[in-house]
Amino acid sequence: LDASGRFRLEHLDPGRYDVQAMETTAIETMQAGSRDELRSGKSFDFGKLMKDMQEHVVTARAQVRDGETTELVLDATELDTGEGELTVAIDVGGTPLADGMVELTQFDGDHVEGVKIGVVAAGEATFRGLRSGLVRLQVRAGMTFDPLGDPLSFELDASSGPQRRTWSLPGGAITGRVVDAERGEPISGAVVRLVSAE
């Protein structure tokens, strides 16, 4: 979508189509939830994924005729959960985070109102459609998207326009080598993983 909400789907065969719009953060949240289920040893719940998708999708039917352009408006009112926008700039040890995601949880009192996932690009993640209230951020990184640093919680005023927050995380590091202890030769085909021992 462009800034005005316009889209264009091209090179379609004539026929009837269901055109669907889905909030990108909802897709990312479902993907993260599926990864968490598999990591915890549970089997993948395809039925739950389909139910979640149906709850976050708006659909309109269109008829495409050969050589014609069909104009369509999708009413996405139910996808717009709020007016707030938040950009989070993340640095680790003074260097912008190159790769990862930020999990944003919105609360209504003690109850979780919703979870959004922002993919980090150039050290930043942006969230839209936020409501005023308590939010908690958690940076996740690595192949298994393990938490990086402690969560950050604060009150968000969605009515005050786009907001920006800088989040600095500690930049400790571990370096090493994987070797065959008997021969002392390096092993290049291993995967190194970090697991918190606390």
Solvent accessible surface area in square Angstrom, and as a share of the most:
residue,aa,sasa,rsa
1,L,166,0.82
2,D,81,0.42
3,A,120,0.93
4,S,87,0.56
5,G,42,0.41
6,R,140,0.51
7,F,77,0.32
8,R,163,0.59
9,L,106,0.53
10,E,95,0.43
11,H,185,0.82
12,L,76,0.38
13,D,106,0.55
14,P,82,0.51
15,G,24,0.23
16,R,160,0.58
17,Y,75,0.29
18,D,75,0.39
19,V,20,0.12
20,Q,116,0.52
21,A,28,0.21
22,M,40,0.18
23,E,44,0.20
24,T,93,0.54
25,T,17,0.10
26,A,9,0.07
27,I,66,0.34
28,E,41,0.19
29,T,36,0.21
30,M,20,0.09
31,Q,94,0.42
32,A,9,0.07
33,G,34,0.33
34,S,22,0.14
35,R,82,0.30
36,D,62,0.32
37,E,38,0.17
38,L,103,0.51
39,R,105,0.38
40,S,76,0.49
41,G,69,0.66
42,K,132,0.56
43,S,98,0.63
44,F,84,0.35
45,D,67,0.34
46,F,126,0.52
47,G,49,0.47
48,K,105,0.45
49,L,39,0.19
50,M,72,0.32
51,K,119,0.50
52,D,31,0.16
53,M,68,0.30
54,Q,131,0.58
55,E,101,0.45
56,H,67,0.30
57,V,25,0.14
58,V,12,0.07
59,T,72,0.42
60,A,23,0.18
61,R,138,0.50
62,A,11,0.08
63,Q,69,0.31
64,V,21,0.12
65,R,137,0.50
66,D,123,0.64
67,G,85,0.82
68,E,107,0.48
69,T,102,0.59
70,T,60,0.35
71,E,116,0.52
72,L,41,0.20
73,V,128,0.73
74,L,31,0.15
75,D,104,0.54
76,A,40,0.31
77,T,103,0.60
78,E,126,0.56
79,L,25,0.12
80,D,97,0.50
81,T,47,0.27
82,G,19,0.18
83,E,134,0.60
84,G,1,0.01
85,E,48,0.21
86,L,1,0.01
87,T,20,0.12
88,V,0,0.00
89,A,16,0.12
90,I,3,0.01
91,D,28,0.14
92,V,37,0.22
93,G,53,0.51
94,G,63,0.61
95,T,88,0.51
96,P,82,0.52
97,L,19,0.09
98,A,91,0.70
99,D,109,0.57
100,G,7,0.07
101,M,9,0.04
102,V,0,0.00
103,E,32,0.15
104,L,0,0.00
105,T,5,0.03
106,Q,11,0.05
107,F,34,0.14
108,D,89,0.46
109,G,63,0.61
110,D,151,0.78
111,H,117,0.52
112,V,72,0.42
113,E,75,0.34
114,G,30,0.29
115,V,54,0.31
116,K,16,0.07
117,I,4,0.02
118,G,4,0.04
119,V,91,0.52
120,V,10,0.06
121,A,68,0.53
122,A,100,0.78
123,G,3,0.03
124,E,56,0.25
125,A,2,0.02
126,T,48,0.28
127,F,0,0.00
128,R,151,0.55
129,G,12,0.12
130,L,0,0.00
131,R,117,0.43
132,S,69,0.45
133,G,20,0.19
134,L,66,0.33
135,V,0,0.00
136,R,91,0.33
137,L,0,0.00
138,Q,16,0.07
139,V,0,0.00
140,R,43,0.16
141,A,22,0.17
142,G,56,0.54
143,M,164,0.73
144,T,36,0.21
145,F,49,0.21
146,D,59,0.31
147,P,79,0.50
148,L,56,0.28
149,G,37,0.36
150,D,116,0.60
151,P,73,0.46
152,L,47,0.23
153,S,64,0.41
154,F,24,0.10
155,E,127,0.57
156,L,5,0.02
157,D,75,0.39
158,A,6,0.04
159,S,80,0.52
160,S,71,0.46
161,G,30,0.29
162,P,108,0.68
163,Q,52,0.23
164,R,145,0.53
165,R,91,0.33
166,T,95,0.55
167,W,18,0.06
168,S,77,0.50
169,L,12,0.06
170,P,109,0.69
171,G,43,0.41
172,G,77,0.74
173,A,92,0.71
174,I,146,0.74
175,T,130,0.76
176,G,71,0.69
177,R,176,0.64
178,V,59,0.34
179,V,56,0.32
180,D,36,0.19
181,A,97,0.75
182,E,169,0.76
183,R,166,0.61
184,G,46,0.44
185,E,86,0.39
186,P,97,0.61
187,I,83,0.42
188,S,118,0.76
189,G,75,0.72
190,A,51,0.39
191,V,114,0.65
192,V,121,0.69
193,R,164,0.60
194,L,131,0.65
195,V,96,0.55
196,S,90,0.58
197,A,111,0.86
198,E,203,0.91
